[in-house]
Amino acid sequence: MKIIAIIPARYASTRFPGKPLAMINGKPIIQYVFEAASKASLINRVIVATDDERIFRKVKEFGGEAWMTSSNHISGTDRISEVAKKIDADIIVNVQGDEPLIEPEVINQAVEPFINQNSELYMGTICTEIKSEDELKDPNVVKVVIDRSGYALYFSRSPIPYNRDKWASGQGGKESLESSNPRTLEPCYYKHIGLYVYRKDFLIKFSELSPTPLEETEKLEQLRVLEHGYKIKVIKTDYDSIGVDTPEDLERVKQAMSNGQRAMSKTRS
């Protein structure tokens, strides 16, 4: 089985232009991501997919593989699909180019179900438990609800599920998060982490599906998959990280690294 990691990287970010090339301890963010993906034992090859010559040159400079792609792509999925169509692969892993703290073990954990389960599994991602009320309420933190078989029911920027009894009576917040317990009927709250695994043929099919109303409303591309009737396997992990969307996020990553943190925690099954 050939498993290829593709890292989409564009220069023209609205909130942080040029962030793949932002430096941390003498290395650009994209290099941290590339090196982590390269260390994942289940990954056979790592490619950076970009539409910017500056990113292309930097990846080549540190010894990585980079492909130039169209500048007309609306999403990272479209960008990696362009590359996937041209390579021999069974599984494609979309590793976000703004996650310098990503761990090789987490990438492996996301890929493992595709090796251990049958071919009916065609898309997967990961999530981690939300520990704070601030994260639960933050629309930039995407939440996911999962069924008993480990498949996504819904992704949202809103706090889901809504605890009617507690929140309507003003008892929600940190206390309700701390009391969440999988051994009771009270749910945990999960944050979606944007690492995706696809069977190659499904990735190409996904990129060709028409946009959907929920996707457009929430601005979450993965909802297109659910609205078209397909399933997304969600792997729970203890791993948490800091995605770099703003210069402030970059400073948080630098602080985490200075404190000796590569990632915030280890994974679990």
C-alpha positions as CSV (number, residue, x, y, z in Angstrom):
1,M,0.0,0.0,0.0
2,K,1.4,3.4,-1.1
3,I,0.7,6.1,1.4
4,I,1.6,9.7,0.3
5,A,1.4,12.8,2.5
6,I,0.6,16.0,0.6
7,I,1.0,19.3,2.4
8,P,-1.0,22.1,0.7
9,A,0.8,25.5,1.2
10,R,-0.2,28.9,-0.2
11,Y,1.3,32.2,0.4
12,A,-1.7,34.5,0.1
13,S,-3.4,33.8,3.5
14,T,-5.8,36.6,4.4
15,R,-5.0,36.7,8.1
16,F,-1.3,35.9,7.8
17,P,0.3,36.3,4.3
18,G,3.3,34.2,3.8
19,K,2.8,32.1,6.9
20,P,4.4,28.9,5.5
21,L,7.6,30.8,5.4
22,A,7.3,32.4,8.8
23,M,10.4,31.5,10.8
24,I,10.6,29.6,14.1
25,N,14.1,29.1,15.5
26,G,15.7,29.5,12.1
27,K,13.3,27.2,10.2
28,P,10.2,28.0,8.3
29,I,6.8,26.5,9.4
30,I,6.6,24.4,6.3
31,Q,9.8,22.7,7.1
32,Y,8.6,21.6,10.5
33,V,5.5,20.1,9.0
34,F,7.5,18.4,6.2
35,E,9.9,16.9,8.7
36,A,7.2,15.6,11.0
37,A,5.3,14.0,8.1
38,S,8.6,12.4,6.8
39,K,9.1,10.8,10.2
40,A,5.7,9.1,10.3
41,S,6.5,5.4,9.8
42,L,3.4,4.7,7.7
43,I,4.2,7.5,5.2
44,N,6.1,6.5,2.1
45,R,6.6,10.0,0.5
46,V,5.9,13.6,1.4
47,I,5.1,16.3,-1.2
48,V,4.4,20.0,-0.7
49,A,1.8,21.3,-3.1
50,T,2.0,25.1,-3.6
51,D,1.1,27.8,-6.1
52,D,3.9,30.1,-5.0
53,E,7.5,30.1,-6.3
54,R,8.9,31.3,-2.9
55,I,7.5,28.3,-1.1
56,F,8.6,26.0,-3.9
57,R,12.1,27.3,-3.7
58,K,12.3,27.1,0.1
59,V,11.1,23.5,0.2
60,K,13.7,22.6,-2.5
61,E,16.3,24.4,-0.4
62,F,15.8,22.3,2.7
63,G,15.8,19.1,0.6
64,G,12.0,18.5,0.3
65,E,9.9,17.6,-2.6
66,A,7.6,20.3,-3.9
67,W,5.1,20.5,-6.8
68,M,3.7,23.7,-8.4
69,T,-0.1,23.7,-8.7
70,S,-2.7,25.9,-10.2
71,S,-3.3,29.3,-8.5
72,N,-7.0,28.9,-9.1
73,H,-7.8,26.4,-6.4
74,I,-10.3,27.5,-3.9
75,S,-9.3,25.0,-1.2
76,G,-6.4,22.8,-0.1
77,T,-8.4,19.7,-1.0
78,D,-8.5,20.9,-4.6
79,R,-4.7,21.6,-4.5
80,I,-3.8,18.1,-3.2
81,S,-6.3,16.5,-5.6
82,E,-4.4,18.0,-8.5
83,V,-1.2,16.3,-7.3
84,A,-2.9,13.1,-6.4
85,K,-4.2,12.6,-9.9
86,K,-0.6,12.5,-11.2
87,I,1.0,10.1,-8.7
88,D,0.8,6.4,-7.9
89,A,-0.8,6.1,-4.5
90,D,-3.5,4.2,-2.6
91,I,-3.9,6.5,0.4
92,I,-3.4,10.3,0.4
93,V,-2.9,12.2,3.7
94,N,-3.7,15.9,3.8
95,V,-1.3,17.4,6.4
96,Q,-2.0,21.0,7.0
97,G,0.9,23.3,6.2
98,D,0.2,25.5,9.3
99,E,0.7,22.9,12.0
100,P,4.4,23.1,13.0
101,L,3.7,21.1,16.2
102,I,2.1,18.1,14.4
103,E,3.5,14.8,15.7
104,P,4.5,11.8,13.4
105,E,2.6,9.5,15.8
106,V,-0.6,11.4,15.2
107,I,-0.3,11.0,11.4
108,N,0.3,7.3,11.9
109,Q,-2.8,7.0,14.1
110,A,-5.0,8.7,11.5
111,V,-3.7,6.3,8.8
112,E,-3.9,3.1,10.8
113,P,-7.7,2.4,10.3
114,F,-7.1,2.4,6.5
115,I,-4.6,-0.4,6.9
116,N,-6.5,-2.4,9.5
117,Q,-10.0,-2.0,8.2
118,N,-11.7,-3.0,4.9
119,S,-12.0,-0.8,1.8
120,E,-15.4,0.6,2.8
121,L,-13.4,3.2,4.8
122,Y,-12.7,6.1,2.4
123,M,-12.1,9.2,4.5
124,G,-10.8,9.8,8.0
125,T,-9.8,12.6,10.4
126,I,-8.9,13.2,14.0
127,C,-10.3,15.0,17.1
128,T,-9.4,15.8,20.6
129,E,-11.5,16.5,23.7
130,I,-12.3,20.1,24.4
131,K,-11.1,21.1,27.9
132,S,-12.1,24.8,28.2
133,E,-15.2,26.8,27.9
134,D,-13.3,29.4,25.7
135,E,-12.5,26.7,23.1
136,L,-16.1,25.4,23.2
137,K,-17.4,28.9,22.4
138,D,-14.7,29.9,19.9
139,P,-16.1,29.8,16.3
140,N,-12.5,29.3,15.0
141,V,-12.4,26.0,17.0
142,V,-14.4,23.5,14.9
143,K,-16.5,21.0,16.9
144,V,-17.5,17.5,15.9
145,V,-20.2,15.1,17.1
146,I,-19.4,11.4,16.6
147,D,-21.7,8.3,16.5
148,R,-21.1,5.1,18.4
149,S,-19.2,3.6,15.5
150,G,-16.7,6.4,15.4
151,Y,-18.1,8.3,12.4
152,A,-18.9,12.0,12.2
153,L,-22.5,13.0,12.6
154,Y,-21.8,16.8,12.1
155,F,-19.1,19.4,12.3
156,S,-19.9,23.0,13.4
157,R,-18.4,26.2,14.6
158,S,-21.1,26.4,17.2
159,P,-20.9,24.5,20.6
160,I,-22.4,21.0,19.9
161,P,-24.1,19.1,21.4
162,Y,-26.2,21.7,23.2
163,N,-26.7,20.7,26.8
164,R,-30.3,22.0,27.2
165,D,-30.8,21.2,30.8
166,K,-27.5,22.7,32.1
167,W,-27.1,25.6,29.7
168,A,-30.7,26.8,29.7
169,S,-30.5,27.0,33.5
170,G,-27.1,28.8,33.5
171,Q,-25.2,25.8,34.7
172,G,-23.0,25.4,31.6
173,G,-19.4,26.4,31.0
174,K,-16.3,24.9,32.6
175,E,-18.2,23.0,35.2
176,S,-20.2,21.1,32.6
177,L,-17.0,20.3,30.6
178,E,-15.3,18.9,33.7
179,S,-18.3,16.7,34.5
180,S,-18.5,15.2,31.0
181,N,-17.9,11.5,31.4
182,P,-18.0,8.8,28.8
183,R,-19.3,6.4,31.5
184,T,-22.5,8.4,31.8
185,L,-25.0,9.7,29.3
186,E,-23.4,13.1,29.5
187,P,-21.4,13.8,26.3
188,C,-17.8,14.9,25.9
189,Y,-17.1,17.8,23.5
190,Y,-14.6,17.3,20.7
191,K,-12.5,19.7,18.7
192,H,-11.8,18.7,15.1
193,I,-8.1,18.7,14.1
194,G,-7.8,19.3,10.3
195,L,-5.7,16.3,9.3
196,Y,-7.4,14.2,6.6
197,V,-6.8,10.7,5.2
198,Y,-8.4,9.6,1.9
199,R,-8.4,6.7,-0.4
200,K,-7.0,8.3,-3.6
201,D,-10.1,7.7,-5.7
202,F,-12.4,9.2,-3.1
203,L,-10.2,12.3,-2.8
204,I,-10.5,12.9,-6.5
205,K,-14.3,12.3,-6.3
206,F,-14.7,14.6,-3.3
207,S,-12.9,17.4,-5.2
208,E,-15.4,17.1,-8.0
209,L,-18.6,17.1,-5.8
210,S,-20.7,20.2,-5.9
211,P,-20.6,22.6,-2.9
212,T,-23.5,22.1,-0.4
213,P,-25.7,24.5,1.7
214,L,-24.3,23.5,5.1
215,E,-20.7,23.7,3.8
216,E,-21.4,27.2,2.5
217,T,-23.1,28.2,5.8
218,E,-20.5,27.0,8.2
219,K,-17.6,27.4,5.8
220,L,-16.5,23.9,6.5
221,E,-15.5,21.8,3.5
222,Q,-15.9,18.5,5.2
223,L,-19.6,19.0,5.5
224,R,-19.8,18.5,1.7
225,V,-18.9,14.9,2.3
226,L,-21.6,14.3,4.9
227,E,-24.2,16.2,2.8
228,H,-23.5,14.0,-0.2
229,G,-24.1,10.9,2.0
230,Y,-20.6,9.7,2.6
231,K,-19.0,8.8,6.0
232,I,-16.0,10.3,7.7
233,K,-14.2,8.1,10.3
234,V,-13.0,10.2,13.3
235,I,-10.1,9.0,15.4
236,K,-10.0,10.3,19.0
237,T,-6.6,11.4,20.3
238,D,-5.1,13.2,23.3
239,Y,-2.9,15.2,20.9
240,D,-3.6,18.9,20.8
241,S,-1.7,21.6,18.9
242,I,-1.6,25.2,17.8
243,G,-2.5,25.9,14.2
244,V,-0.9,29.1,12.9
245,D,-3.6,31.3,11.5
246,T,-2.3,34.6,12.8
247,P,1.0,36.2,13.9
248,E,-0.3,35.8,17.4
249,D,-0.6,32.1,16.9
250,L,3.0,32.1,15.7
251,E,4.1,33.6,19.0
252,R,2.2,31.0,20.9
253,V,4.0,28.2,19.0
254,K,7.4,29.8,19.6
255,Q,6.6,30.0,23.3
256,A,5.5,26.3,23.3
257,M,8.7,25.3,21.6
258,S,10.8,27.3,24.0
259,N,9.1,25.4,26.9
260,G,10.2,22.2,25.3
261,Q,6.8,21.3,23.8
262,R,6.8,19.6,20.5
263,A,3.1,18.8,21.0
264,M,0.8,19.2,23.9
265,S,0.2,15.5,24.6
266,K,0.6,12.0,23.4
267,T,-2.0,10.1,21.4
268,R,-4.4,7.5,22.5
269,S,-6.7,5.0,20.8
